[in-house]
Amino acid sequence: MIYPIIAYGDPVLRKRAQDIEQGSLDVKQLSEDMFETMYKASGVGLAAPQIGKSIRLFVVDGTPMNDDEDPDDEHDPSLDGFKKVFINPTILNEEGDEWAFEEGCLSIPQIRAEVYRPERVKIRYFDTDWNEHTEEYDGMAARIIQHEYDHLEGKLFTDYMSPLKRQLLKKKLADITKGKVKADYKMKFPKI
């Protein structure tokens, strides 16, 4: 099932998501639906709040970033086979030099901005069989995790922008909230 992507301005994107109780919902089916939704929107990560569910779950698949045809793009080994489901994740540690990368978000189409994030992350989470894992990631895989994890905390990549940059984007962000934006995937806009 493909869900519409919740647009910027919806309060669900600003709430801290709740832990999922084991057995309270079919996490395998929801994860499959989220992957399907993410692929339809050409994303590499999708958090449950972005489909209107304020629960601590996100899916990632960074492998398409390495499949890019551009020969100038560097192959990132952290993305090889990087397709995962993170349930009730907790970031235990972020370390290393902060590095900039231009991020975007399916909930905020047509806006991108450089965001600085630490290069490594250590995270504890459950998979869809409720097995607990503690793993470390670096490079682009760490960045994707940090971006999606922020969604569970009610934080968006625009929060990392300077006040001036946010001010310059105020009208574009307001237009997204009003549904005045083109996206090649189905979106759901806040009721204003």
Backbone as CSV, one residue per row, in Angstrom:
resi,resn,N_x,N_y,N_z,CA_x,CA_y,CA_z,C_x,C_y,C_z
1,MET,0.844,-1.182,0.000,0.000,0.000,0.000,0.887,1.243,0.000
2,ILE,0.587,2.154,-0.877,1.350,3.399,-0.953,0.592,4.490,-0.198
3,TYR,1.282,5.073,0.765,0.707,6.160,1.563,1.035,7.502,0.921
4,PRO,0.174,8.507,1.133,0.579,9.860,0.739,1.628,10.366,1.735
5,ILE,2.543,11.178,1.251,3.581,11.777,2.108,2.993,13.019,2.783
6,ILE,3.153,13.090,4.089,2.658,14.227,4.862,3.546,15.441,4.592
7,ALA,2.920,16.566,4.258,3.655,17.774,3.885,4.059,18.609,5.094
8,TYR,5.105,19.381,4.872,5.578,20.366,5.840,4.395,21.189,6.346
9,GLY,4.391,21.442,7.644,3.313,22.228,8.237,2.334,21.387,9.034
10,ASP,2.320,20.069,8.794,1.439,19.184,9.550,2.054,18.967,10.932
11,PRO,1.246,19.105,12.002,1.788,18.958,13.362,2.435,17.603,13.648
12,VAL,2.048,16.540,12.942,2.635,15.213,13.196,4.149,15.225,12.960
13,LEU,4.619,16.117,12.084,6.056,16.190,11.784,6.844,16.881,12.891
14,ARG,6.144,17.504,13.834,6.812,18.242,14.916,6.658,17.565,16.281
15,LYS,5.988,16.416,16.302,5.801,15.683,17.558,6.885,14.636,17.736
16,ARG,7.279,14.401,18.987,8.185,13.285,19.260,7.350,12.010,19.150
17,ALA,7.779,11.099,18.303,7.024,9.865,18.052,7.104,8.926,19.261
18,GLN,6.086,8.076,19.383,5.975,7.148,20.505,6.595,5.789,20.163
19,ASP,7.151,5.137,21.191,7.654,3.778,21.012,6.527,2.845,20.583
20,ILE,6.882,1.818,19.840,5.922,0.802,19.402,5.991,-0.361,20.390
21,GLU,4.849,-0.775,20.878,4.807,-1.962,21.745,4.790,-3.196,20.861
22,GLN,5.635,-4.165,21.207,5.691,-5.397,20.435,4.309,-6.030,20.385
23,GLY,3.855,-6.393,19.175,2.558,-7.027,18.988,1.412,-6.052,18.798
24,SER,1.679,-4.747,18.931,0.595,-3.768,18.814,0.215,-3.481,17.370
25,LEU,1.120,-3.773,16.427,0.804,-3.599,15.010,1.722,-4.481,14.188
26,ASP,1.342,-4.688,12.947,2.109,-5.547,12.047,3.271,-4.737,11.466
27,VAL,4.415,-4.767,12.156,5.555,-3.951,11.729,6.129,-4.421,10.389
28,LYS,5.991,-5.714,10.094,6.495,-6.211,8.806,5.688,-5.627,7.651
29,GLN,4.358,-5.655,7.768,3.512,-5.111,6.700,3.704,-3.604,6.574
30,LEU,3.738,-2.914,7.717,3.927,-1.464,7.685,5.268,-1.122,7.036
31,SER,6.309,-1.861,7.366,7.632,-1.615,6.771,7.600,-1.825,5.259
32,GLU,6.948,-2.901,4.807,6.818,-3.140,3.357,6.093,-1.985,2.687
33,ASP,5.002,-1.525,3.310,4.240,-0.391,2.762,5.103,0.871,2.717
34,MET,5.913,1.058,3.753,6.765,2.245,3.785,7.857,2.178,2.725
35,PHE,8.441,1.002,2.514,9.423,0.860,1.432,8.755,1.171,0.088
36,GLU,7.574,0.623,-0.130,6.852,0.858,-1.384,6.578,2.351,-1.580
37,THR,6.149,3.010,-0.516,5.870,4.452,-0.555,7.151,5.233,-0.857
38,MET,8.241,4.865,-0.182,9.527,5.541,-0.358,10.044,5.384,-1.791
39,TYR,9.967,4.168,-2.331,10.441,3.931,-3.697,9.607,4.718,-4.710
40,LYS,8.298,4.771,-4.488,7.409,5.505,-5.399,7.797,6.979,-5.441
41,ALA,8.290,7.503,-4.302,8.673,8.910,-4.204,10.166,9.123,-4.474
42,SER,10.884,8.063,-4.860,12.327,8.122,-5.138,13.133,8.610,-3.941
43,GLY,12.754,8.158,-2.753,13.483,8.525,-1.544,14.471,7.448,-1.145
44,VAL,15.350,7.781,-0.185,16.289,6.810,0.361,16.019,6.549,1.845
45,GLY,15.048,7.246,2.393,14.643,7.049,3.778,13.231,7.573,3.966
46,LEU,12.503,6.958,4.898,11.138,7.402,5.190,10.827,7.050,6.639
47,ALA,10.380,8.051,7.378,10.017,7.853,8.778,8.497,7.814,8.911
48,ALA,8.008,7.036,9.884,6.565,6.870,10.069,5.805,8.194,10.185
49,PRO,6.329,9.223,10.870,5.583,10.485,10.906,5.308,11.064,9.512
50,GLN,6.146,10.731,8.534,5.945,11.237,7.180,4.772,10.577,6.462
51,ILE,4.224,9.517,7.065,2.989,8.942,6.521,1.853,9.113,7.541
52,GLY,2.062,10.023,8.491,1.008,10.369,9.439,0.944,9.503,10.679
53,LYS,1.951,8.678,10.907,1.954,7.792,12.075,3.055,8.236,13.041
54,SER,2.639,8.675,14.219,3.598,9.196,15.198,4.172,8.060,16.039
55,ILE,4.891,7.171,15.341,5.521,6.021,15.989,6.985,5.968,15.582
56,ARG,7.797,5.293,16.424,9.241,5.290,16.229,9.671,4.153,15.292
57,LEU,9.546,4.416,14.016,9.929,3.460,12.982,10.375,4.237,11.757
58,PHE,11.497,3.834,11.169,11.855,4.380,9.860,12.518,3.303,9.028
59,VAL,12.437,3.487,7.717,13.051,2.566,6.761,14.081,3.342,5.942
60,VAL,15.119,2.636,5.522,16.161,3.250,4.690,16.582,2.271,3.598
61,ASP,16.956,2.829,2.467,17.604,2.049,1.419,18.504,3.006,0.652
62,GLY,19.777,3.002,1.019,20.731,3.907,0.385,21.358,3.350,-0.871
63,THR,21.049,2.097,-1.219,21.707,1.482,-2.377,21.475,2.253,-3.683
64,PRO,20.306,2.887,-3.912,20.148,3.639,-5.173,21.159,4.779,-5.320
65,MET,21.680,5.299,-4.214,22.663,6.383,-4.306,23.968,5.892,-4.915
66,ASN,24.273,4.604,-4.780,25.468,4.031,-5.401,25.202,3.551,-6.823
67,ASP,23.924,3.438,-7.197,23.569,2.980,-8.544,23.533,4.128,-9.547
68,ASP,23.792,5.341,-9.060,23.768,6.527,-9.911,24.713,6.326,-11.096
69,GLU,24.282,6.761,-12.268,25.073,6.575,-13.501,26.209,7.586,-13.636
70,ASP,26.188,8.644,-12.821,27.191,9.699,-12.949,28.570,9.170,-12.538
71,PRO,29.532,9.106,-13.475,30.857,8.562,-13.150,31.638,9.439,-12.162
72,ASP,31.254,10.707,-12.029,31.933,11.608,-11.089,31.514,11.352,-9.648
73,ASP,30.356,10.711,-9.461,29.894,10.424,-8.103,30.736,9.312,-7.496
74,GLU,31.182,9.555,-6.298,32.035,8.595,-5.611,31.184,7.460,-5.043
75,HIS,31.665,6.233,-5.193,30.983,5.077,-4.616,31.172,5.114,-3.094
76,ASP,30.079,5.010,-2.341,30.147,5.043,-0.877,29.913,3.634,-0.350
77,PRO,30.968,2.967,0.146,30.814,1.589,0.621,29.826,1.456,1.777
78,SER,29.559,2.549,2.515,28.606,2.472,3.628,27.188,2.196,3.128
79,LEU,26.963,2.416,1.829,25.612,2.223,1.279,25.414,0.856,0.631
80,ASP,26.460,0.066,0.505,26.328,-1.261,-0.095,25.416,-2.133,0.779
81,GLY,24.318,-2.580,0.225,23.377,-3.426,0.967,22.694,-2.714,2.122
82,PHE,22.700,-1.391,2.103,22.136,-0.605,3.206,20.627,-0.424,3.024
83,LYS,19.896,-1.506,3.304,18.426,-1.493,3.293,17.994,-2.077,4.626
84,LYS,17.336,-1.253,5.453,17.024,-1.682,6.817,15.746,-1.046,7.325
85,VAL,15.217,-1.687,8.367,14.090,-1.154,9.127,14.589,-0.908,10.546
86,PHE,14.307,0.264,11.075,14.702,0.632,12.439,13.438,0.849,13.272
87,ILE,13.239,0.021,14.290,12.079,0.131,15.172,12.559,0.552,16.557
88,ASN,11.890,1.542,17.142,12.244,2.082,18.465,13.740,2.375,18.583
89,PRO,14.310,3.090,17.600,15.745,3.342,17.637,16.133,4.366,18.698
90,THR,17.360,4.229,19.170,17.963,5.218,20.063,19.384,5.462,19.572
91,ILE,19.697,6.706,19.252,21.074,7.038,18.896,21.867,7.117,20.191
92,LEU,22.881,6.275,20.294,23.703,6.193,21.497,24.869,7.158,21.456
93,ASN,25.363,7.433,20.239,26.536,8.283,20.121,26.646,8.816,18.696
94,GLU,27.062,10.056,18.577,27.413,10.651,17.291,28.805,11.233,17.469
95,GLU,29.705,10.923,16.526,31.070,11.424,16.682,31.720,11.643,15.332
96,GLY,32.915,12.215,15.398,33.653,12.495,14.173,33.428,13.923,13.724
97,ASP,34.163,14.288,12.689,34.042,15.638,12.146,32.670,15.826,11.527
98,GLU,32.114,17.021,11.712,30.854,17.339,11.038,31.177,17.676,9.589
99,TRP,30.346,17.165,8.683,30.555,17.419,7.260,29.239,17.831,6.618
100,ALA,29.369,18.630,5.598,28.193,19.212,4.946,27.750,18.345,3.776
101,PHE,26.450,18.295,3.597,25.858,17.626,2.437,24.509,18.273,2.195
102,GLU,24.153,18.433,0.928,22.870,19.052,0.603,21.754,18.024,0.770
103,GLU,20.916,18.251,1.774,19.821,17.331,2.072,18.501,17.863,1.531
104,GLY,17.604,16.931,1.302,16.234,17.245,0.949,15.336,16.341,1.766
105,CYS,14.037,16.485,1.591,13.081,15.700,2.371,11.809,15.527,1.561
106,LEU,11.257,14.321,1.573,10.027,14.068,0.817,8.870,14.926,1.325
107,SER,8.887,15.316,2.600,7.824,16.155,3.160,7.998,17.632,2.810
108,ILE,9.174,17.973,2.265,9.488,19.367,1.924,10.035,19.393,0.498
109,PRO,9.189,19.093,-0.498,9.694,18.979,-1.871,10.259,20.301,-2.400
110,GLN,11.231,20.176,-3.285,11.834,21.288,-4.020,12.668,22.223,-3.151
111,ILE,12.966,21.809,-1.930,13.854,22.608,-1.087,14.998,21.704,-0.641
112,ARG,16.205,22.211,-0.803,17.391,21.483,-0.373,18.285,22.468,0.366
113,ALA,19.086,21.958,1.296,19.999,22.831,2.023,21.157,22.016,2.566
114,GLU,22.293,22.679,2.678,23.460,22.030,3.272,23.227,21.864,4.765
115,VAL,23.454,20.643,5.230,23.317,20.334,6.651,24.634,19.706,7.099
116,TYR,25.130,20.146,8.237,26.343,19.571,8.828,25.942,18.529,9.852
117,ARG,26.509,17.334,9.723,26.241,16.252,10.671,27.548,15.530,10.992
118,PRO,27.640,14.935,12.205,28.819,14.134,12.532,28.928,12.934,11.595
119,GLU,30.168,12.482,11.359,30.389,11.447,10.342,30.057,10.030,10.787
120,ARG,29.941,9.800,12.120,29.647,8.447,12.603,28.495,8.471,13.602
121,VAL,27.760,7.351,13.614,26.639,7.221,14.540,26.600,5.792,15.076
122,LYS,26.260,5.672,16.351,26.034,4.362,16.967,24.567,4.346,17.378
123,ILE,23.849,3.297,16.967,22.403,3.259,17.175,21.966,1.883,17.671
124,ARG,20.998,1.892,18.576,20.373,0.647,19.052,18.939,0.661,18.534
125,TYR,18.490,-0.481,18.028,17.139,-0.561,17.454,16.686,-2.014,17.410
126,PHE,15.428,-2.198,17.076,14.870,-3.532,16.854,14.566,-3.687,15.371
127,ASP,14.697,-4.932,14.871,14.289,-5.223,13.500,12.837,-5.704,13.512
128,THR,12.318,-6.120,12.368,10.902,-6.503,12.280,10.589,-7.823,12.983
129,ASP,11.612,-8.565,13.381,11.403,-9.774,14.189,11.621,-9.495,15.676
130,TRP,11.790,-8.223,16.024,12.007,-7.763,17.397,13.324,-8.251,17.986
131,ASN,14.305,-8.448,17.102,15.662,-8.710,17.566,16.341,-7.359,17.783
132,GLU,17.045,-7.235,18.905,17.720,-5.974,19.211,19.109,-5.954,18.591
133,HIS,19.506,-4.801,18.059,20.818,-4.611,17.439,21.443,-3.329,17.962
134,THR,22.746,-3.334,18.097,23.512,-2.105,18.324,24.578,-2.084,17.246
135,GLU,24.535,-1.042,16.396,25.419,-0.995,15.232,26.001,0.404,15.062
136,GLU,27.123,0.461,14.365,27.757,1.740,14.048,27.756,1.932,12.536
137,TYR,27.525,3.166,12.122,27.505,3.516,10.702,28.322,4.770,10.511
138,ASP,28.863,4.923,9.304,29.560,6.172,9.006,29.165,6.646,7.618
139,GLY,29.718,7.801,7.244,29.470,8.343,5.914,28.003,8.619,5.637
140,MET,27.618,8.327,4.406,26.247,8.632,3.974,25.215,7.801,4.724
141,ALA,25.547,6.560,5.082,24.600,5.731,5.848,24.288,6.400,7.187
142,ALA,25.320,6.932,7.855,25.110,7.628,9.127,24.217,8.844,8.920
143,ARG,24.449,9.582,7.847,23.650,10.781,7.563,22.179,10.422,7.348
144,ILE,21.919,9.389,6.568,20.529,8.991,6.310,19.848,8.618,7.633
145,ILE,20.541,7.863,8.475,19.990,7.492,9.780,19.702,8.737,10.611
146,GLN,20.650,9.667,10.665,20.468,10.884,11.458,19.275,11.692,10.965
147,HIS,19.122,11.805,9.645,18.004,12.557,9.066,16.669,11.911,9.446
148,GLU,16.568,10.593,9.282,15.308,9.902,9.592,15.041,9.893,11.097
149,TYR,16.088,9.729,11.886,15.936,9.747,13.340,15.394,11.104,13.800
150,ASP,15.875,12.173,13.174,15.358,13.512,13.498,13.841,13.564,13.348
151,HIS,13.312,12.901,12.312,11.850,12.888,12.114,11.138,12.314,13.340
152,LEU,11.733,11.299,13.960,11.104,10.692,15.141,11.159,11.622,16.344
153,GLU,12.069,12.578,16.303,12.224,13.554,17.385,11.452,14.847,17.101
154,GLY,10.748,14.898,15.963,9.992,16.102,15.604,10.858,17.201,15.014
155,LYS,12.000,16.807,14.457,12.953,17.767,13.914,13.054,17.583,12.401
156,LEU,13.222,18.694,11.673,13.336,18.660,10.217,14.682,19.247,9.791
157,PHE,15.128,18.910,8.590,16.433,19.403,8.155,16.459,20.926,8.059
158,THR,15.304,21.543,7.865,15.237,23.007,7.800,15.611,23.638,9.142
159,ASP,15.501,22.884,10.226,15.876,23.408,11.547,17.373,23.683,11.644
160,TYR,18.161,23.081,10.770,19.612,23.274,10.780,20.042,24.507,9.977
161,MET,19.098,25.098,9.260,19.424,26.272,8.442,19.617,27.496,9.327
162,SER,20.355,28.448,8.796,20.519,29.714,9.509,19.165,30.445,9.524
163,PRO,18.942,31.307,10.517,17.687,32.077,10.542,17.457,32.856,9.244
164,LEU,18.534,33.384,8.658,18.400,34.141,7.410,17.903,33.234,6.287
165,LYS,18.508,32.069,6.153,18.100,31.125,5.094,16.634,30.703,5.290
166,ARG,16.244,30.432,6.536,14.846,30.069,6.807,13.914,31.205,6.437
167,GLN,14.332,32.434,6.738,13.512,33.606,6.402,13.336,33.703,4.891
168,LEU,14.418,33.454,4.152,14.355,33.519,2.689,13.439,32.434,2.109
169,LEU,13.305,31.324,2.822,12.468,30.216,2.341,11.051,30.239,2.916
170,LYS,10.754,31.244,3.719,9.465,31.291,4.427,8.269,31.140,3.476
171,LYS,8.286,31.871,2.360,7.164,31.802,1.416,7.070,30.417,0.777
172,LYS,8.220,29.853,0.371,8.202,28.511,-0.233,7.656,27.480,0.752
173,LEU,8.075,27.579,2.020,7.589,26.643,3.045,6.095,26.829,3.273
174,ALA,5.641,28.080,3.290,4.209,28.354,3.454,3.424,27.793,2.266
175,ASP,3.988,27.916,1.065,3.324,27.370,-0.131,3.183,25.851,-0.039
176,ILE,4.221,25.178,0.475,4.141,23.721,0.640,2.992,23.383,1.588
177,THR,2.910,24.095,2.709,1.841,23.857,3.687,0.467,24.030,3.041
178,LYS,0.358,24.979,2.102,-0.932,25.255,1.438,-1.183,24.330,0.246
179,GLY,-0.219,23.465,-0.060,-0.401,22.552,-1.194,0.009,23.157,-2.520
180,LYS,0.666,24.298,-2.489,1.119,24.958,-3.725,2.536,24.504,-4.051
181,VAL,2.663,23.230,-4.368,3.964,22.661,-4.702,3.743,21.466,-5.616
182,LYS,4.698,21.254,-6.511,4.612,20.095,-7.397,5.537,19.003,-6.881
183,ALA,4.985,17.818,-6.761,5.777,16.645,-6.399,5.291,15.505,-7.287
184,ASP,6.177,14.613,-7.672,5.765,13.516,-8.541,5.337,12.294,-7.728
185,TYR,4.805,12.552,-6.540,4.234,11.517,-5.685,3.073,12.149,-4.922
186,LYS,2.218,11.292,-4.403,1.025,11.762,-3.713,1.398,12.347,-2.348
187,MET,0.833,13.522,-2.067,1.089,14.169,-0.785,-0.228,14.480,-0.080
188,LYS,-0.138,14.641,1.227,-1.284,15.044,2.025,-0.892,16.333,2.738
189,PHE,-1.705,17.374,2.532,-1.384,18.691,3.058,-2.201,18.983,4.308
190,PRO,-1.637,19.825,5.208,-2.364,20.145,6.440,-3.680,20.849,6.164
191,LYS,-4.632,20.656,7.042,-5.902,21.391,6.952,-5.642,22.749,7.603
192,ILE,-5.779,23.794,6.809,-5.482,25.123,7.335,-6.768,25.850,7.689
